[in-house]
């Protein structure tokens, strides 16, 4: 599930809790297990929607940079083998 949807559900859960609903009732309405709701609250409890979008963008950029670094390391290893005559 996308991070923004998780944050939206957490906002809804907070609203329901303020209305006096129990965790069980909240989970039924959100269609998630209590364990999932608890994990979401631990990980993303105070996050706003804009922060969720920013985190998603940072994760995407991080993945892209990791791929580039991996490609660079492969190229470097191949060039080193060529330089040492191990081809």
Residue frames relative to the residue before (quaternion, step in Angstrom):
aa qw qx qy qz dx dy dz
X 1.0000 0.0000 0.0000 0.0000 0.00 0.00 0.00
X 0.5109 -0.6600 0.4547 0.3108 3.59 -0.89 0.92
X 0.6272 -0.5894 0.3792 0.3397 3.52 -1.10 0.80
X 0.6390 0.5357 -0.3347 0.4389 3.58 0.96 -0.81
X 0.6437 0.5091 -0.3223 0.4719 3.59 1.03 -0.73
X 0.6125 0.5389 -0.3450 0.4641 3.58 1.05 -0.72
X 0.6644 0.4956 -0.3046 0.4691 3.58 0.90 -0.92
X 0.6262 0.5289 -0.3360 0.4638 3.60 1.01 -0.76
X 0.6694 0.4911 -0.2993 0.4702 3.58 0.95 -0.86
X 0.6321 0.5183 -0.3357 0.4681 3.58 1.05 -0.68
X 0.6216 0.5231 -0.3370 0.4757 3.59 1.05 -0.73
X 0.6440 0.5078 -0.3087 0.4819 3.57 1.02 -0.84
X 0.6372 0.5286 -0.3238 0.4580 3.59 0.99 -0.83
X 0.6420 0.5178 -0.3230 0.4641 3.60 0.98 -0.80
X 0.6416 0.5202 -0.3150 0.4675 3.55 1.00 -0.86
X 0.6708 0.4941 -0.2964 0.4669 3.59 0.92 -0.89
X 0.6288 0.5324 -0.3320 0.4593 3.58 1.04 -0.76
X 0.6461 0.5138 -0.3138 0.4692 3.58 1.03 -0.78
X 0.6434 0.5091 -0.3109 0.4797 3.57 1.20 -0.54
X 0.5865 -0.6192 0.3471 0.3900 3.56 1.30 -0.06
X 0.4113 0.7066 -0.4770 0.3224 3.58 1.23 0.28
X 0.4592 -0.6604 0.5185 0.2901 3.57 -1.16 0.60
X 0.6735 -0.4751 0.3650 0.4331 3.58 -1.28 0.25
X 0.6376 0.5392 -0.3232 0.4453 3.57 0.99 -0.83
X 0.6695 0.4883 -0.2914 0.4780 3.58 0.94 -0.88
X 0.6321 0.5291 -0.3256 0.4631 3.56 1.02 -0.81
X 0.6670 0.5063 -0.2998 0.4571 3.58 0.91 -0.94
X 0.6354 0.5220 -0.3323 0.4620 3.58 0.99 -0.79
X 0.6824 0.4902 -0.2903 0.4579 3.57 0.92 -0.90
X 0.7168 0.4227 -0.2480 0.4960 3.59 1.05 -0.75
X 0.3417 -0.7711 0.4637 0.2711 3.56 1.35 -0.25
X 0.5484 0.5394 -0.4360 0.4671 3.56 0.90 1.07
X 0.5438 -0.6014 0.4617 0.3598 3.55 -1.23 0.35
X 0.6305 -0.5316 0.3977 0.4021 3.57 -1.24 0.35
X 0.6186 0.5442 -0.3421 0.4519 3.59 1.07 -0.71
X 0.6504 0.5119 -0.3123 0.4663 3.57 0.98 -0.84
X 0.6560 0.5053 -0.3116 0.4661 3.57 0.90 -0.91
X 0.6480 0.5179 -0.3140 0.4619 3.58 0.97 -0.83
X 0.6566 0.5026 -0.3078 0.4707 3.60 0.96 -0.87
X 0.6419 0.5201 -0.3200 0.4638 3.58 0.97 -0.85
X 0.6541 0.5119 -0.3211 0.4551 3.57 0.93 -0.86
X 0.6426 0.5169 -0.3203 0.4662 3.59 1.02 -0.79
X 0.7530 0.4225 -0.2248 0.4515 3.57 0.81 -1.01
X 0.8452 0.1649 -0.0228 0.5079 3.57 0.81 -1.01
X 0.2599 0.8494 -0.4441 0.1168 3.59 1.28 0.12
X 0.7984 0.2881 -0.1512 0.5066 3.59 0.84 -0.88
X 0.4679 0.7036 -0.4224 0.3280 3.57 1.27 0.15
X 0.3198 -0.7251 0.5773 0.1964 3.56 -1.04 0.83
X 0.6798 -0.4805 0.3486 0.4307 3.57 -1.26 0.19
X 0.6556 0.5023 -0.3260 0.4600 3.59 0.95 -0.78
X 0.6334 0.5103 -0.3299 0.4791 3.59 1.05 -0.69
X 0.6195 0.5371 -0.3383 0.4618 3.59 1.08 -0.71
X 0.6456 0.5046 -0.3173 0.4774 3.60 0.99 -0.82
X 0.6553 0.5113 -0.3097 0.4619 3.58 0.97 -0.85
X 0.6458 0.5097 -0.3175 0.4715 3.59 0.96 -0.84
X 0.6337 0.5255 -0.3303 0.4617 3.59 0.97 -0.81
X 0.6586 0.5039 -0.3044 0.4687 3.59 0.94 -0.90
X 0.6599 0.5048 -0.3095 0.4626 3.59 0.97 -0.83
X 0.6409 0.5144 -0.3240 0.4686 3.59 1.01 -0.77
X 0.6385 0.5231 -0.3212 0.4643 3.58 0.99 -0.82
X 0.6674 0.4931 -0.2922 0.4754 3.58 0.93 -0.92
X 0.6321 0.5330 -0.3248 0.4591 3.58 1.02 -0.81
X 0.6465 0.5133 -0.3183 0.4661 3.61 0.95 -0.85
X 0.6437 0.5228 -0.3152 0.4615 3.57 0.99 -0.88
X 0.6774 0.4921 -0.2903 0.4634 3.58 0.91 -0.90
X 0.6259 0.5284 -0.3386 0.4631 3.59 1.05 -0.70
X 0.6383 0.5123 -0.3279 0.4718 3.59 1.00 -0.79
X 0.6541 0.5122 -0.3125 0.4607 3.58 0.93 -0.88
X 0.6506 0.5079 -0.3156 0.4682 3.58 0.97 -0.83
X 0.6389 0.5297 -0.3217 0.4557 3.58 0.98 -0.83
X 0.6526 0.5025 -0.3073 0.4766 3.57 0.97 -0.87
X 0.6488 0.5272 -0.3102 0.4526 3.55 0.98 -0.87
X 0.6568 0.5061 -0.3070 0.4671 3.58 0.98 -0.86
X 0.6321 0.5207 -0.3320 0.4682 3.61 1.03 -0.73
X 0.6591 0.5023 -0.3055 0.4691 3.56 0.94 -0.89
X 0.6430 0.5270 -0.3159 0.4572 3.56 0.99 -0.85
X 0.6613 0.4983 -0.3062 0.4697 3.60 0.96 -0.86
X 0.6473 0.5156 -0.3203 0.4610 3.59 1.00 -0.81
X 0.6614 0.4967 -0.3077 0.4702 3.59 0.95 -0.83
X 0.6240 0.5338 -0.3373 0.4603 3.58 1.05 -0.73
X 0.6537 0.5041 -0.3130 0.4697 3.60 0.97 -0.84
X 0.6376 0.5164 -0.3271 0.4687 3.58 1.01 -0.79
X 0.6653 0.5145 -0.3036 0.4477 3.56 0.94 -0.88
X 0.7057 0.4363 -0.2554 0.4964 3.56 1.10 -0.69
X 0.4960 -0.6871 0.4064 0.3416 3.58 1.28 -0.04
X 0.4888 0.6560 -0.4357 0.3755 3.61 1.15 0.51
X 0.4030 0.7276 -0.4778 0.2827 3.56 0.59 1.03
